[in-house]
Amino acid sequence: MSYGCTLTAGQREKLLALLAAGNYRPATVPHTVAAVDGPGCRINLYTSGKLLVQGKGTEDFVVFTLEPEVMGRAALGYEAILDPAATAPHMGIDESGKGDFFGPLVVAAAYVDPTLAKAMEQMGVKDCKKLSDKQVFTIGARLRALLGANRFKLVAISPETYNRLYTKIRNVNRLLAWAHARAIENLLAGVPGCPRAVADQFGAEHLITRSLMQKGRSIILEQHHKAESDLAVAAASVLAREHFLTALQQLARIHGTTFQKGASDAVRQTAVDLVRAKGPRILVSVAKCHFRTTDAVLAATGSSRAELGEFGAAVSRRAEAEAQERVPAGTADHIPQP
């Protein structure tokens, strides 16, 4: 698949900046200003101003990167014209770290109005899942400078605190709703007139509204599937991800190892190596212990949940129920409770 067009001088500058900041590998192609390999595609910008994109990843690059960030034809750009509410004053809330074994759970709230929205679009703000880590750090720093201390807030729950709260709450969505509510309340202190908040649909709306205190009781809360298409939510996703990635780097400096994202085999092996070096209790301070990854790590190291202490012993209620189902009839009473 291939795509070609001619860019204006301004568009060429935007593309060159984007390629320099992104996760692209330089290539050598005659008569080009820039030639790089991206995810599944080759991108050539010729001295004539012509752009040629080739490869199976062409459509994704054009739709999700070139049009919105360089040519100004992204959905976010049209929303400001077709739907004024898209950039009207409101806040977006999103989280990072929920599905990652290592590191904290981070919830961010970010405020948007028409002036801020224009600046955010120009700096390339979008759902962090469409950005490389390098782009998250770059755009995150610009966002923080743009918003200042009062127009964004972070609620970062360290692994130790997360495990303590999970032991008490035993439900990820309830814990997440509590963190969302705190982020809303904190941002309202800096932007008291904010009329509404937009968040992703991760659970029943009442979970958040029930957790709101006096400041947040009057705000209109909207939950949508794929809420990251909202510019304020996209900004919050970048800020939350930036803080999460920074926290992983801090853990790496403290413990002298690399902490990967997600819950992959590589993540599990890192945890196994940590437990062997520092003992099972280390998991409470670096990981979310109710993950099934914990049980795999403990089994690989000949350890048990009892060695994690009170705040590392809790498993999800679903895992508990599944464990009960696997026990032969008549022996369920003998299952040790976490």
LODREN-797318 format. One record per residue (C-alpha): residue in three letters; x, y, z. Coordinates in steps of 0.1 Angstrom, whole numbers, plus 2048, in hexadecimal, padded with zeros to 3 digits. Example, Ala and Ser with C-alpha at 12.3 -4.5 7.8 and 13.67 -1.06 7.14 Angstrom:
ala87B7D384E/ser8897F5847/
This chain:
met800800800/ser80D8237F9/tyr8018477FE/gly80F8667EE/cys80988C7F1/thr81B8AD7EF/leu81F8C0810/thr8218E5816/ala8408F4826/gly82E8F6848/gln8228D2845/arg8458C683C/glu8528D785C/lys8388C6871/leu8408A4861/leu8658A8867/ala8608B188C/leu848894890/leu86187B880/ala87E889895/ala86A8858B6/gly85A8638AE/asn86683F8AE/tyr87283E88A/arg89282E87B/pro8A5844862/ala8AA83683F/thr8BE841821/val8AA84B802/pro8B78617E7/his8A88847E2/thr896884804/val89689D820/ala88C881837/ala88885B833/val87E845850/asp86F823858/gly85082486E/pro83980987A/gly8337F485B/cys83B810842/arg857825832/ile85284B832/asn86585F818/leu863885817/tyr8748917F7/thr8858B27F1/ser8698BB7D9/gly8508BB7F6/lys84089A7EB/leu839881806/leu83885B7FF/val82D842819/gln82F81C810/gly8287FC822/lys80C7EA834/gly80D804850/thr806820838/glu7E1824840/asp7E7826865/phe803840861/val7ED85684A/val7CD85385F/phe7DC855882/thr7FB86A87D/leu7FF87C85C/glu7DB88A859/pro7D589587D/glu7F88A1885/val8068AF864/met7E98B684C/gly7CF8C1866/arg7B48A985B/ala7B189587B/ala79088E88D/leu79A8A58A9/gly79F8C2892/tyr77C8BD883/glu76B8B88A4/ala7738DC8AE/ile75F8E788F/leu7438CE88E/asp73F8CA8B4/pro7488E98C8/ala7438D48E9/ala7628C18E0/thr7788DE8E9/ala7618F0901/pro76E8F2925/his76F8D0935/met7878B7944/gly791894939/ile79D878950/asp7B185A946/glu7C8841957/ser7E982E950/gly7F780F961/lys7D77FC966/gly7E27DF951/asp8077E195A/phe8157C9974/phe8317E197E/gly82D805989/pro81281B996/leu7EE82298B/val7ED84697F/val7CD85A978/ala7CF87C968/ala7B5897963/ala7BB8B2949/tyr7A88D2941/val7A08DE91E/asp7908FE910/pro79090B8EC/thr7B291D8F0/leu7C38FF901/ala7B38E78E7/lys7C38FA8CA/ala7E68F88DB/met7E18D38E3/glu7D88CA8BF/gln7F78DD8B3/met80E8CA8CA/gly7FF8A88BF/val7EC89E8DD/lys7D987D8D8/asp7D285C8EA/cys7F38518F9/lys7EE82E8EA/lys7F583E8C8/leu81684E8D4/ser83883F8DA/asp8478438FD/lys85E85D8EF/gln8418718E2/val82E86D903/phe84C87D916/thr84F8998FC/ile82A8A28FA/gly82589C920/ala83F8B6928/arg82F8CF911/leu80C8C891F/arg8188CE942/ala8278EF938/leu8078F8925/leu7EF8EF941/gly8038FB95F/ala7FD8ED982/asn7D88F6984/arg7CA8E7963/phe7D68C3967/lys7D88AC985/leu7E788998B/val7DD86F9A4/ala7FA8569A5/ile7F58369BA/ser8168269C1/pro8187FF9C1/glu8197FE9E7/thr7FA8149EA/tyr7E98029CE/asn7ED7E19DF/arg7E17EFA00/leu7C27FE9F0/tyr7BB7DF9DB/thr7BC7C99FB/lys7A17DFA09/ile78C7E59E9/arg7927C59D6/asn7847D49B5/val7997E699B/asn77C7FA98D/arg7738079AF/leu7978119B6/leu799822994/ala77983499A/trp7878419BB/ala7A684E9AA/his79185E98E/ala77C8709A8/arg79B87D9BA/ala7A988A999/ile78889C991/glu7878AB9B4/asn7AB8B69B2/leu7A78C7990/leu7888D999B/ala79C8EA9B6/gly7B18FA99A/val7958FF981/pro776902996/gly75F90C97A/cys7658ED965/pro7428E195B/arg7488BD951/ala76089F952/val765885937/ala77386293F/asp77584092E/gln759827935/phe76B80F94D/gly74F807965/ala72D814972/glu72B83A973/his71F839997/leu74182B9A2/ile75184D99A/thr7348649A4/arg7318519C6/ser7568589CC/leu75487D9C5/met7548959E2/gln7458B89E6/lys7588C99CA/gly74F8AF9B0/arg72B8A99B8/ser71E8C399F/ile7348BA981/ile7258A9963/leu73788795F/glu73787793D/gln745854936/his74A848913/his75A82A902/lys77B8348F1/ala779855903/glu79D85C8F9/ser78F86C8D9/asp7868898F0/leu7A38A18F0/ala7A38A7915/val7A388191B/ala7BF87D902/ala7D3897915/ala7CC885936/ser7D8865927/val7F987491C/leu7FF88493F/ala7F6863951/arg80C84F93A/glu82986793E/his828864963/phe82483E962/leu84383B94C/thr857852962/ala84D83D980/leu85A81E96F/gln87B830968/gln87D83998D/leu877815997/ala89380A97F/arg8AC822990/ile8A28169B2/his8A47F19AB/gly8BE7F098F/thr8A97DE976/thr8927E7959/phe86C7E6960/gln8597DE941/lys8357E893A/gly8187D0938/ala8177AD947/ser82B79992D/asp84377C932/ala860795933/val84E7A7950/arg849786962/gln86E77D95E/thr87979F96C/ala86279998A/val87177698F/asp89478498E/leu88A79F9A8/val87B7869BF/arg8997709BE/ala8B078E9C5/lys89B7A09DF/gly8807899EC/pro85B7869E4/arg8517A59F9/ile8627BB9DE/leu8437B69C8/val82D7CA9DF/ser8427E99D9/val8467E69B3/ala8287D39A6/lys8027CE9A7/cys8007AE9BB/his7DD7A39B3/phe7E879C98F/arg7EB778985/thr80F77F97B/thr8167809A1/asp80C75C9A5/ala821751987/val83F763996/leu83A7559B8/ala8367329AA/ala856736995/thr86A7419B4/gly85B7279CD/ser84A7439E1/ser8267499ED/arg80E7669F1/ala812763A16/glu835770A12/leu828790A03/gly81779BA23/glu7F57AAA28/phe7F57C2A0B/gly8027A99F1/ala7EC78B9FA/ala7CB7979EA/val7C17899C8/ser7A47949B3/arg7817869BC/arg77F77699A/ala7A076499F/glu7947599C1/ala77374B9B2/glu786739997/ala79D72A9B2/gln77E71E9C5/glu77170D9A5/arg7916FA99F/val7916EA9C2/pro7816C79C4/ala75F6C59D5/gly7616C39FB/thr7836D59FE/ala7796F99F8/asp779700A1E/his79E6F9A1F/ile7A8714A06/pro7BE72EA18/gln7AE750A16/pro7C476EA0C/
